[in-house]
């Protein structure tokens, strides 16, 4: 007998066919999905998406909102990266022990999306160096403190993000800090959110996460050159 909490589902990893992730050959919006799959121990296939393939997915109705990533598991096809992440987390015991923890995890996931929505337009389709510099002054320090306060509320910021167990919230915060460091905002994290930086290092040491990060499966980060 496997205990289940309301809002969770039994694992589907014993399915006869592997789940499939469809996305462009880059980290982008699918990277949090890849990290969550790694944390969950899911053996999956990835199908690179070309512009021609994306158009096909739009035309045949597979892409619910005309975009990727898409996640296919049996007859279930999901769009929207956070919806996919939540599904994987709920089916693999990475979404908290009860509804309260689950809600806090969702809060962190949505906060992560809010901050990333401020960053992504400054990187894609081309780098806005001036905008990134302004972001580093006006936005990143404030948001780093937001996440720091949330983290410190749980075990003084010395454990996991929510409760006593590793969850998808930890994955989201790890990827957030990694991304900000890649953009040159590491010193801001160090000064404004030391517990968040320590949390990043704990997550990096999780065997499944460490293995994925070091693997050849991982795409390199997008290079961003900022003005000095």
C-alpha positions as CSV (number, residue, x, y, z in Angstrom):
1,X,0.0,0.0,0.0
2,X,1.4,3.4,-1.0
3,X,0.1,6.4,0.9
4,X,-1.3,9.1,-1.3
5,X,-2.3,12.6,-0.4
6,X,-5.1,14.6,-1.9
7,X,-4.1,16.0,-5.3
8,X,-1.4,13.3,-5.9
9,X,-1.4,10.4,-8.3
10,X,0.4,7.1,-8.5
11,X,3.6,6.9,-10.5
12,X,3.3,6.1,-14.2
13,X,6.9,5.1,-14.7
14,X,6.0,1.5,-15.3
15,X,4.4,2.4,-18.6
16,X,5.5,0.3,-21.6
17,X,6.6,3.4,-23.6
18,X,8.9,6.1,-22.4
19,X,7.5,9.6,-21.9
20,X,8.6,12.1,-24.5
21,X,9.6,15.7,-24.2
22,X,9.4,17.9,-27.3
23,X,11.3,21.2,-27.4
24,X,14.0,23.1,-29.3
25,X,17.6,22.0,-28.9
26,X,18.3,24.5,-26.1
27,X,17.6,24.9,-22.4
28,X,14.9,27.5,-22.5
29,X,11.5,26.8,-21.0
30,X,12.1,23.1,-21.0
31,X,15.1,23.1,-18.7
32,X,13.0,23.0,-15.5
33,X,11.2,20.0,-17.0
34,X,14.4,18.2,-17.7
35,X,15.7,18.9,-14.2
36,X,12.4,17.7,-12.7
37,X,12.5,14.5,-14.7
38,X,16.0,14.0,-13.5
39,X,15.0,14.5,-9.9
40,X,12.1,12.1,-10.4
41,X,14.3,9.5,-11.9
42,X,12.2,9.3,-15.1
43,X,13.7,7.6,-18.1
44,X,12.4,9.7,-21.1
45,X,13.1,10.5,-24.7
46,X,13.6,13.9,-26.1
47,X,12.5,14.9,-29.6
48,X,14.2,18.1,-30.9
49,X,11.7,20.5,-32.5
50,X,12.6,22.4,-35.7
51,X,10.5,25.3,-37.1
52,X,9.0,22.8,-39.6
53,X,8.1,20.3,-36.8
54,X,6.5,23.1,-34.8
55,X,4.3,24.1,-37.7
56,X,3.3,20.5,-38.0
57,X,2.4,20.3,-34.3
58,X,0.3,23.5,-34.7
59,X,-1.5,22.2,-37.8
60,X,-2.4,18.8,-36.4
61,X,-3.6,20.2,-33.1
62,X,-0.9,18.5,-30.9
63,X,0.4,21.8,-29.6
64,X,-2.5,23.0,-27.5
65,X,-1.4,26.7,-27.6
66,X,0.7,26.5,-30.7
67,X,4.0,26.3,-28.8
68,X,6.5,24.0,-27.1
69,X,7.5,22.4,-24.7
70,X,5.2,19.5,-25.0
71,X,5.2,16.4,-22.7
72,X,3.7,13.2,-23.9
73,X,3.0,10.3,-21.6
74,X,0.8,7.6,-23.1
75,X,-2.3,9.3,-24.4
76,X,-1.7,12.4,-22.3
77,X,-0.1,15.4,-24.0
78,X,0.6,18.5,-21.9
79,X,1.6,22.0,-22.9
80,X,2.8,24.8,-20.7
81,X,6.1,24.2,-18.8
82,X,4.9,24.8,-15.3
83,X,1.8,22.6,-15.8
84,X,4.1,19.8,-17.0
85,X,6.5,20.3,-14.1
86,X,3.6,20.2,-11.6
87,X,2.2,17.0,-13.1
88,X,5.6,15.2,-13.0
89,X,6.2,16.4,-9.4
90,X,2.7,15.2,-8.2
91,X,3.2,11.8,-9.8
92,X,6.6,11.3,-8.3
93,X,6.3,12.6,-4.7
94,X,8.0,15.9,-5.4
95,X,5.1,18.1,-4.6
96,X,4.9,18.2,-0.8
97,X,3.4,15.9,1.8
98,X,0.0,17.7,2.1
99,X,-2.1,20.5,0.6
100,X,-0.3,23.2,2.6
101,X,3.1,22.2,1.4
102,X,1.8,21.8,-2.1
103,X,0.4,25.4,-2.0
104,X,3.8,26.8,-0.9
105,X,5.6,24.9,-3.6
106,X,3.1,26.3,-6.2
107,X,3.8,29.8,-4.8
108,X,7.5,29.4,-5.3
109,X,7.0,28.0,-8.8
110,X,4.8,30.9,-9.8
111,X,7.2,33.4,-8.3
112,X,10.0,31.9,-10.3
113,X,7.8,32.3,-13.4
114,X,7.2,36.0,-12.6
115,X,10.9,36.7,-12.3
116,X,11.9,34.8,-15.4
117,X,9.2,36.7,-17.3
118,X,11.1,39.9,-16.5
119,X,14.4,38.4,-17.7
120,X,13.5,36.4,-20.8
121,X,12.5,39.5,-23.0
122,X,15.9,40.9,-22.3
123,X,17.6,37.8,-23.7
124,X,15.4,36.6,-26.5
125,X,15.2,37.1,-29.4
126,X,18.4,39.2,-28.9
127,X,20.3,40.5,-25.8
128,X,19.3,43.9,-24.4
129,X,22.5,44.7,-22.5
130,X,21.2,48.0,-21.2
131,X,18.0,46.4,-20.0
132,X,19.9,43.7,-18.2
133,X,22.1,46.2,-16.4
134,X,19.0,48.1,-15.3
135,X,17.4,44.8,-14.2
136,X,20.5,44.1,-12.0
137,X,20.0,47.4,-10.2
138,X,16.2,47.7,-9.9
139,X,14.8,44.1,-9.9
140,X,17.2,41.3,-9.1
141,X,18.2,42.4,-5.6
142,X,14.5,42.8,-4.6
143,X,13.5,39.4,-5.9
144,X,16.6,37.7,-4.5
145,X,15.5,39.0,-1.0
146,X,11.9,37.8,-1.7
147,X,13.1,34.2,-2.2
148,X,15.6,34.5,0.6
149,X,12.8,35.4,3.1
150,X,10.7,32.4,1.9
151,X,13.6,30.1,2.2
152,X,14.5,31.3,5.7
153,X,11.0,30.6,7.0
154,X,11.6,26.9,6.6
155,X,14.3,25.5,9.0
156,X,16.1,28.8,9.0
157,X,17.0,28.4,5.3
158,X,19.4,25.5,6.1
159,X,17.4,22.7,4.6
160,X,15.0,22.4,1.7
161,X,12.6,25.0,0.4
162,X,9.4,23.5,1.7
163,X,9.0,21.0,4.6
164,X,11.6,18.3,5.3
165,X,11.8,16.7,1.8
166,X,13.4,17.7,-1.5
167,X,10.7,18.9,-3.9
168,X,10.2,20.6,-7.2
169,X,10.4,24.0,-5.4
170,X,14.1,23.2,-4.8
171,X,14.6,22.4,-8.5
172,X,13.0,25.7,-9.5
173,X,15.2,27.7,-7.1
174,X,18.3,25.9,-8.2
175,X,17.6,26.7,-11.8
176,X,16.8,30.3,-11.0
177,X,20.0,30.9,-9.1
178,X,22.0,29.1,-11.8
179,X,20.4,31.3,-14.5
180,X,21.1,34.5,-12.6
181,X,24.7,33.5,-12.1
182,X,25.1,32.8,-15.8
183,X,23.8,36.3,-16.5
184,X,26.5,37.8,-14.2
185,X,24.3,38.4,-11.2
186,X,26.1,36.0,-8.9
187,X,27.5,38.8,-6.7
188,X,23.9,40.0,-6.0
189,X,22.8,36.6,-4.9
190,X,25.8,36.3,-2.6
191,X,25.2,39.6,-0.9
192,X,21.4,39.7,-0.9
193,X,20.5,36.1,-0.5
194,X,23.3,34.0,1.1
195,X,20.9,31.2,2.2
196,X,19.6,31.0,-1.4
197,X,23.1,30.5,-2.6
198,X,23.7,27.8,0.1
199,X,20.5,26.1,-1.0
200,X,21.7,26.1,-4.6
201,X,24.8,24.3,-3.5
202,X,22.8,21.7,-1.6
203,X,20.6,21.0,-4.6
204,X,23.7,20.8,-6.9
205,X,24.9,18.0,-4.6
206,X,21.8,15.9,-5.0
207,X,23.0,12.8,-7.0
208,X,20.3,12.9,-9.7
209,X,20.7,16.6,-10.2
210,X,24.5,16.4,-10.3
211,X,24.4,13.6,-12.8
212,X,22.1,15.5,-15.2
213,X,24.1,18.7,-14.9
214,X,27.3,16.9,-15.8
215,X,25.8,14.8,-18.5
216,X,26.1,15.2,-22.3
217,X,22.4,15.4,-22.5
218,X,22.4,18.9,-21.1
219,X,22.5,21.8,-23.6
220,X,24.9,24.6,-22.9
221,X,23.7,27.9,-21.5
222,X,23.0,30.8,-23.9
223,X,26.0,33.1,-23.9
224,X,25.1,36.7,-22.9
225,X,27.7,39.4,-23.2
226,X,26.8,42.5,-21.1
227,X,28.3,45.9,-21.5
228,X,30.8,46.9,-18.9
